[in-house]
Amino acid sequence: MSSARRQGARQARSSARLRGAREARGSTSVEAAVIFPVFFIAILIVVQFSIWAHAEAVVGAAAGSGDQAARALGSTPAIGNEVAEQWLRRDGSGVLARTSVATVLGGDGIVTVSVSGTAESLLPGLGLAVSAVRSGTMQRFRISG
């Protein structure tokens, strides 16, 4: 192959590369415009799930603490209710909205504490409900014999 042909082939390849580079100019911006919102939404979903999981843990802990306080020797369901509400005020602020606590003493001495609320949302209109129910038998002093 002659040197003129080689040089012509190099020039053809070089001009093809330049043409391809000119045609691809701006494609990075388009790719970023498509990928960035998808990436942002994925991060938003992970953070929202984390908030919901934390809210679920707080509600469960509040119900457990309320139940434990209500079942204690000499305690009342009202005390358990107050303990659960204090727990929600202390640990649930910023994570929970519209919370409610209900404590019921059944005829058989079983105390049931129900705590519910809505996890705070990063997206308007998205209300993820969280709830927990804990129950146990009231502690009583019995004389053996």
C-alpha positions in Angstrom: 0.0 0.0 0.0 1.4 3.4 -0.9 2.0 6.1 1.5 -0.5 8.3 -0.2 -3.2 5.7 0.3 -2.3 5.3 4.0 -2.4 9.0 4.6 -5.8 9.2 2.8 -7.1 6.4 5.0 -5.9 8.2 8.1 -7.5 11.4 7.1 -10.8 9.6 6.4 -10.8 8.0 9.8 -9.9 11.3 11.5 -12.7 13.1 9.8 -15.1 10.3 10.7 -14.1 10.7 14.4 -14.6 14.5 14.2 -18.0 14.0 12.6 -19.0 11.6 15.3 -17.8 13.9 18.0 -19.7 16.8 16.5 -22.9 14.7 16.3 -22.5 13.5 19.9 -21.9 17.1 21.2 -24.6 17.8 23.9 -25.5 14.2 24.5 -23.9 14.4 27.9 -26.3 17.1 28.9 -29.2 15.1 27.7 -28.1 12.0 29.5 -27.6 14.0 32.7 -31.1 15.5 32.4 -32.5 12.1 32.2 -30.4 10.3 34.8 -30.5 13.1 37.5 -34.3 13.0 38.2 -34.2 9.2 38.3 -31.3 9.3 40.8 -33.0 12.0 42.9 -36.3 10.1 43.1 -34.4 7.0 44.2 -32.7 8.9 47.0 -36.1 10.4 48.0 -37.7 7.0 48.2 -34.9 5.7 50.4 -35.1 8.6 52.7 -38.9 8.4 52.9 -38.7 4.7 53.7 -36.2 5.5 56.5 -38.5 8.1 58.0 -41.4 5.6 57.9 -39.3 2.8 59.5 -38.2 5.1 62.3 -41.8 6.2 62.9 -42.8 2.6 63.1 -40.1 1.9 65.7 -41.1 5.0 67.8 -44.8 3.9 67.8 -43.8 0.4 68.8 -41.6 1.6 71.6 -44.3 4.0 72.8 -46.9 1.2 72.9 -44.5 -1.1 74.7 -43.6 1.6 77.4 -47.2 2.4 77.9 -48.1 -1.2 78.3 -45.3 -1.8 80.7 -46.3 1.2 82.8 -50.0 0.3 82.8 -49.4 -3.3 83.9 -47.1 -2.3 86.8 -48.2 -3.2 90.3 -50.5 -0.4 91.6 -50.7 1.3 88.2 -53.7 2.3 86.1 -54.4 2.4 82.4 -54.3 6.2 82.6 -50.7 6.1 83.7 -49.8 3.8 80.8 -51.6 6.2 78.4 -49.6 9.1 79.8 -46.3 7.3 79.5 -47.0 6.4 75.8 -48.0 10.0 75.1 -44.8 11.3 76.7 -42.7 8.8 74.7 -44.3 10.1 71.5 -43.7 13.7 72.4 -40.1 13.0 73.2 -39.1 10.7 70.4 -41.8 11.2 67.8 -41.5 14.9 67.2 -40.5 15.6 63.7 -41.2 12.1 62.6 -44.9 11.5 63.5 -48.0 13.6 63.0 -51.6 13.1 64.1 -50.8 10.6 66.8 -53.3 8.9 69.1 -53.0 6.6 72.2 -55.7 4.4 73.6 -55.4 2.2 76.7 -58.0 -0.3 77.6 -58.3 -2.5 80.6 -60.3 -5.7 79.9 -62.4 -7.5 82.4 -59.9 -10.3 82.6 -57.1 -8.0 83.7 -55.5 -7.6 80.3 -54.2 -4.1 79.5 -54.1 -3.2 75.8 -52.2 -0.1 74.6 -52.8 1.0 71.0 -50.7 3.8 69.4 -51.1 5.1 65.9 -50.1 8.0 63.8 -48.9 9.1 60.4 -45.2 9.2 59.4 -44.1 12.6 58.2 -43.8 12.8 54.4 -41.3 14.4 52.1 -43.9 14.3 49.3 -47.2 16.3 49.7 -50.2 14.1 50.1 -48.4 10.9 51.0 -49.5 9.8 54.4 -48.0 6.5 55.6 -49.9 5.2 58.6 -48.0 3.5 61.5 -49.5 1.7 64.4 -48.7 -0.7 67.2 -50.6 -2.6 69.8 -49.1 -4.1 73.0 -51.0 -6.0 75.6 -50.4 -7.9 78.8 -51.8 -9.0 82.1 -52.0 -6.5 85.0 -49.6 -7.3 87.9 -51.4 -8.2 91.1 -50.2 -9.1 94.5 -51.6 -12.4 95.6 -51.1 -14.0 98.9 -50.1 -17.6 98.5 -51.5 -20.3 100.6 
